[in-house]
């Protein structure tokens, strides 16, 4: 923790909304549920050298995670479990915590952890975004979405799913977003970076932005959803250097959206950065504003936007974090009303089963209304949950920068 949080708090948070939770898909999800014509080529679990791996087209694209004993969790003693690497978890499905895939156990584990509502994302579904065959990937999305809706039926007020959307066929993504809304889902996932050729500045996505606006469905840019593999490389090649620079890809997509005028044309579109932490935001905003003022306006270059980039970010972008105490210290620059906390259950780095202790430590010294906004209210507003607000705090203005880059 930073020294900023040694002031003490006169409260203890007891109720959390996790803006970023996950499940572990059953090994036969896609081979059993996908459209029949894709069953032979769908992702499947294969046991190699004693570990279970998700495989597609003869290559590994994911590992089975969500173990009962997690090597990366801050909730457990590091000395008790060996570290297993940057992404590879070397597990078998029988080592996975049943709370990661059995709905009743999921609810029980999260309630015990102080979670009153969880916004649920896939696990293997995330790295499946490297499968850029549009027809196959659309079928992968539909199969997952059908399964997760059934999973959430265990407790529809507490469990809220975000739909996988077919990045490679925007028309299909629009149709699936409408279907997801009718089935009670609260948002959609698109690739954190779809590649330069299909960047989010391109007009091909206009129907998707319009549909998301019309439906009030936020779209999530989640870590690991690159079009060409997690962190932009095939799954087995992921290393720690790539992992610590994960936010590069979300910055590229957000900059493409902002400078490409997406938020100018779609003022009520909501985009979420998920699992990239947030301390990078103030510099990112400063750099975009500086570029806009010095490289676009002063040189009289054409622009798709009328306001500074930070204006659109502050209006249209939300940030989900887990551990980032530096972001908490910079919360007024980022925008208190735009920060959301997530437990990342049941992944390696999850704060479960001591999320309440962790969050109260993370937010030590933060005024109660701001703390309640970050761990509860912002996610309730963002995803339209049927849960009363704790504080009702209005979003605070981010620190702005004048045209020479100095804080105003």
N, C-alpha and C positions, 0 to 999 in steps of 0.2 A: 504494500500500500504506500501511497505517497504521504508526505508529511501533512498534506492538506486535510487528511482524514483523522487527525488525532485530537479533534475538538470534543469528541464525545457526543452522544445523542440522548435526548430525553424520551425517546420512544423505541419501540421494537416492532418492526414490520412482521405481521403474522399471516398475511394473505398475498399471494403472488400470482400474476398471470405470466406464463412462459410464452413469449412471442416466438420462440424457436425451439420446438421439441420435435422428436422424430419417433419412428417405429423401426423395427427390423422386419423386412419382408420375409414371409415364409419361402423356403427354397423352391417351391413349385408354383409360385404366384404367376409367373408369366407362361410357363409351359402348360399350366392347367387352365388359365383364364383368358389367355390372349386369343384373338381371332384365329380360327382353325388353320387358315392358310399360312400363318406365321409361326405355328407351334414348333416346327422343326428347327427354326433359326432363332428363336427367342432366347434371351439371356437365361442361363441355368446355373445351378450350383454343381461344381465338380470337385471331387476330393483329390488333391495333389500333395504328395509327400506328407500326408497326415493332416492337412489343413483344408478347409472348405473355401473355394473361391468362386465368385461369379465370373462366368466365362461367356464370351460372345465371339463368334467367328474365329474360334480357335485361340483367342487371347484372353488373358485375365483383365477384367475391367472393374473388379471390386473384391473386397474381402468381407467375410462375415464378422460383423462387429457387434457391440452390445453385450459383451461378456458379463457374467455375474461379478467377476473381479476385473476392474478396469485399470489398465496400466497407466493411462494418462490423467486420471481424475484427480483433481485437487481435493476431493472428498476422502481419499484413502491414503494411507501411509505408503509413500513411494518405495520404502524398503521391503514391503511385503509382496510386491508383484514386479517381475522384470519388465523393463521397457521393451517394446516390440517394434519400434521404428516410426517413421514419419506418418505413414498412412496404413501400411500393412499390419494387420492384427493377428494373423496366424492363429485362427480359431476354427472350431467346428461348430455346427449349429447347436449341438447338444450343450455347448458351453454358454450359449446365449441366455441371458436372464429372461425367463418367461414373461416378466412384466413388459418386455420390449415388443411382444407380439400377441399376448393374450389380453383382450380388452379389459376384463375384470381385474386382472393383476396390474395392468397399466394404471387404471383409475386408482386402485388402492395404493400403489407406490407413490403416485404423484400427490394424492391427498396427504399422505404421511409426510411428504416433503414440503408442504405448505402451498402447493399449486392448486388454485381453484379453477383454472382454465388453461388449456394447452393448445397452442396453434401447431398442428402436426404437419411435418414434412416427411418425405421418404428418406431412405438411406441409400440403398442401391439404386433407387430411382434417380438419385442425384447424378451419380456417375454414368448412368445410362444416357445422359445427354451427349455423350460422345458418339452415340449411334445416330448418324445423320441421314439414314435412309428414311425419307419422310413418311412413307406408308407404314413401315415397320414401327417407327417411333410413335406415330399416332396411335397404333394399336397398343403399344406399351403403355402409353399415357392412359388410355381408356380402361385397360385392365387394372392398372394400379388404382385409378380413381374409383372404380366400382368396388374394389376390395376395401379401400380406406373409408368409404362411406359406410360400409357394413361394420367396420371396426368402430367407428365413431358412434354408431347407433347404441352402443353400450351406455353412453351418457351424452346426449346431444347438446346439453347446455355446457358441459365441461370440455368436451373433445371437439375441436374444430379443425377441419382438414383444409390444406392448401392443395389445389389440383396441379398435377403435372400437365403442362401444355406443350403442344407440338410446335416447337420453335421453327421447324423446317418446312412447315406449311401453315402460314398465318391464317388462312381461311379455316383450316381444321382447328387451329387454336381458338379461333372465335367461336366456332360451334361448340367446342368442348367447354369453353368458359361459360357459355349460356347454360349448357347441361349441368355444369358444376354448381352454378348459382341455384338452379331449380332443386338440386339435391342437398342444399344446405351448406355447401363449401364456402369458404370465406376469402378466397384469393387464388392466384395462380402463380406457378413458377415458370420462368423463362430462363434461357441460358444466361449465365453471368457475362459471357462474352461469346457472341455468335460468329465471330470472325470478321475481318475487315470487309470481305466481299458482301456480307449480309449484316453490316453494322446497323445499330438501332437508329442511325440517322437516315436510313433508306426509306423510301415511300412504301415499300412492301408491307410495313407493319402498321400503316395508318388504320386499317380496319380493326386491328387488335387494340390499339390505343383507344379508339372510339368505343369499342365494346366494353373495355374495362371502365371507361368513364361512365358510360350509360348504366352499367350494372353496379357501379360503386365497388368494384372488385380490385383491390391492390394487387400489383404484380411484383413478385419477389425475384431478386437477383441473388441467388444463394451460392455460396462457395462450392467449388467442385463441379459446377454445371457447365464448364467450358465445352464448346462444340467439338474439340479435338482431344478431350481427355482432361482429367482434373489438373488444374494449374497449367493447362496448355500442353501437357505431355501425356503419353500413354501411362496408364495406371502404375505399372511396375517401375517407371522411371521417376516417380515423385520423390523428391528429397527435401531436406530441411530448408535449404535455401529457397526453394520454390514456396514452401509453406509459409515462411515468415514474410514473403512478399505477396501473399494471396490477394491483398486489396488492390493490387495493380489492375486486375481485370475489371473489377467493379468500377474503379475510377475511369477506365477507358470507356465503358458503356455509359456511365452517367455523363461524362463529358460529351460523348457522341449525341446523347439525347438532348443535353442542354444546348450545345452549340448548333445542333441540327434543328432546333426550334420545336422539338416534340412538345415541350411544356408550354411554349408560346401558343401552339395550336390546340393543346389539350390541357387547359388550366386546372381541371379537377382530377387529372390522372395522378394516381398515387403509386410511387415506386418504393420498394423496400430493399435496402442492402442488408443481407442476412449472413451472419457469422463471419464478418470481416472486421469485427471490433470497430472502433470509431475515432481513436486519437488522431488519425490521419486527416480528418475532415477539415479542421481549421486551415491547415496549410493548403489543402486541395482547393478550398474556397478562395483563399488569398491568391493562389496561382491562377485560377480561372479568371478572377476579377482583374488581376494585373494584366493578363493576356488580352482580355477584352478591352481594357482601357488603353494599353500601350501598343498592342499589335493590331488591333482591329479599328478602334475609334480614331486614334491619333494618326493612323496611316490611311484613314478613310476607306477601309476595306468593307466589302459587303458583309452583312450579318443577318442571320435568321432570327435574331432575338432583339428585343427593344430594351430590355433591362439587363443589369449585370447578371452574370451566371449565378452568383450567390443568391439572388432573389428567387430564382426558379428552384434551386436546391432547397432553400428554406421553406418554400411553399409546397413542393411536390415530393420531397424525398424524406423517408424515415430510416432510422438506423437501429438494427438489433445487435446487441452486444452480450457478452457473457462475463468476462473478467476485467474489462478495461478501466482501471482506476484512473488512468491519465485522461480518458474521455470524460469521466465523472468530474475531474478537476476542471475540464474545459467545457462543461455542459452548457454554460451560457453562450459561449461562442458557437457551439454546435446547434443549440436550441433544446431547452429542457423538454419541450413538448414533442420533440421528434426522436427522443431516445427511448428504446424499449429493451428490457432485459429478457434473456432466455436461458433456460437451464441446459439445453442441448441433450437432455435425456433421450436415449440411454447410451450415448456415445462415450468414447474413451475419456473425453475431457469434461464430461458432465459434472455439475455441482451436486447432483443427487448422490447421497441421501441427506446432505446437510445444506440445502439451498438457503434455508432461512438464516442459518448462522453466517453463511458466506455473504449473502446480500446485505445483511445488517452490518457486517464488517466493511463491505465495499462502499456503502453509503453513509458510513459514520461521519457525522458533522454536516451532512446535507439536510437542509430544512425539510420537515416532514412532508409538506405538500409536494415538493419537488421529488422526494424519494417515492412517494405514492404514485406520482405521475410516471416515473421511469419503470417501476416494477408492476404497475397495474393499469392505471387509467389510459396511458397512451395506446397500449395494445387494445384495450376495450374500444376506444374510439376508432383506431385504425381498421380493426377487423369487424366492427359493428357487433360486438358481443352483447348478449342479453344479460349483463351483469351491472349492478349499480357502481357508479364511480366512487372512489374513496375521497378524492380531493377536488376534482373538477378544475384543476389548474389550467389556465389558458397557456398556449405555447408562448415561451419567452422569445423575444427577438434576439437573433444572433448578433454578435458584434459585427458591425459592418466596417468596410475599409474605404478610405477616400481614394481618389484617383491616383495618388502616388504610393498607395500601399500602406498607409499608416492607419492604425486603429482609430476610428472616429470616437 
